[in-house]
Amino acid sequence: MLLHEVLDGILAECTRQKQLWGSQRHHSLEKWYTILGEEIGELAKEILELPEKDDKMYEENLSKLKVEAIQCAAVICSMLEVIE
């Protein structure tokens, strides 16, 4: 993925999360840490389940891993919006 594709994906995910959950204005960093921790846990699961490159499921699992990474980045972006 090129950087602009990654950033486009993060922006799209931020929009999706706002549509799903509404504007997240948590002022507690502990709340943000909890939300991010849940997303990082899902990313870790995908990393642990990623098969070897020669496995036929590699590309599908890699796609899931990318989705989780973008979700983590979107949560961080939302947190930074509140901090600023």
Secondary structure, 3 states (H helix, E strand, C coil): CCHHHHHHHHHHHHHHHHHHHCCCCCCCHHHHHHHHHHHHHHHHHHHHCCCCCCCCCHHHHHHHHHHHHHHHHHHHHHHHHHHC
